[in-house]
Amino acid sequence: MTELSNQQTLSTPMINIDDRSDRMAQLIAEAADERKGSDIVLLKVGEVTVLADYFVMVTGYSKVQVRAIARSIEDKLEETLNRRPIRSEGFADGSWIVEDYGDVIVHIMMPQEREYYGLESFWGHAAQVPFGEL
């Protein structure tokens, strides 16, 4: 490596991945809250799985609301972080939408699906971060 490229490497700011994931999880929770999402839970799963740094769980009380929460999250992340989901599933049915942002995976569910699948219990060994405390 030349001296110039060494200097360029040293002067390039490092992005703390945890900070980026924390911010993204917080923005997702805010967007869900703006659409009256309920029981918003942020699970810091990065220490127990390689799937993501966070899972964000949100309850919507109708299929229309579940879809509106998902769109609100997409809009907020595109506007503030220029990020679109890598993958999005469940819009057609609307009872459980999963949006994968790489660092953060969002589960927006109707109450029946959330209770039946019990993802918080399944990932209960992950740290739960209350919404608004990141």
N, C-alpha and C positions, 0 to 999 in steps of 0.2 A: 504494500500500500504506500502511496506517496504521502509526503508530509501534508499536502493540501487535503487529500481525502481523509487523513487522520483528523485534521482540524474540523472538517465538515462533520465527521462522525461524532466528534466530541461536542460540537456545538448544537447538534440536533437534539431538541428536547425529547425526553423519554415520556411516553404516556403510561401512567400507572394503570394497568389493566383493572385492578380492583376499583379504582376511582371511577373509571369509565363504566364498569358494570354497575357500581352503586348508583351513579347518576342515571343510567338508563333505567334501572329498576324503579328509582324514585319517580322519574318522568312517566313511566308506565302507570304507576299507582296514581299519580296526579291526574292523568288523562282518564283513567277508570273512574276516579272519584268525581270528576267533572260531569260524567254521564250517569251519576248516581249508582255506580257499582257498589256492592255491599261486601262486607267481610273480606276486605282486601288484606291479603297475607303475603309477605315477602319471605321466602325461604332461601337462606344462603347455602346452597347445595354444593358449591365449588369444592369444599373439603371432603365431601362424601361421594362425589361422582364427577366424571369428566364431561357429562352431558352439557352442563352450563354452570355459570357462577350463581345464578338466581333462578328460582321459579317464582312467578307472581301468580297468585290465585285470586280470582274475582268472581263474585256471584252477580248474575243478572236475573231479573224476575220475569222476563219474557224473552222470546226469541228475537224480537225486535230490539230490545234493550241489549241483549248479548251482542248482536251485530253492531249496534251503535257504539258500544264500548270498544269493540275491536277496531272499528273505523277511527274512533277518537284517538286510540293509541297509535295507530298507523300514521294519522295526520300529525300528531304531536312529535313523534320521533323523526318523521321526515322533515318537519319544519325546523326542529331544534338541533338534531344530530345528523341530518341527511341520511337516515337509515330506513330501509324498507325491510320487512321480514324476509328471511331466507326462504321460509316455507310457511304457509298458512293453510289450515285444514278446518272444516266444519261450517263454513259459511252457508252452505246449501241447507243443512238441517237447522243450524242456529241454536242447538241446545248445549253444545260444547265446542268452542272455537279455540284452537291452539295456534299461537303465533310464535315462530322460532326466530329470534334475533341473534342467534349464536351464543352470546354471553348471557342472554336472558330468554327464558321460555315462559310464555304467558298462557295461562289456562283461564278462559272465561266460560263459566258454566251456569246452567240453571241449578236451582237448589237440589233437585232430585239427583242429578248427575254428580254434583259435588259430594253429596252425602253418600251415595252408593259407592263411588270409586275411592273416596277417602284418601286423596293424595297427601294431605297434611299428615295423616297417620302413617302412611307408607314411607314418607320422607321425614318422619318425626325425629330422627337422629340429626337432622340438619338444624342449624341455628335459625330461629324465627326472628325476623327483624320487624318490629312494629312500623307500620306506615307512618312516615314523617320523621323518623329517627335516624335516617341515613346521613 
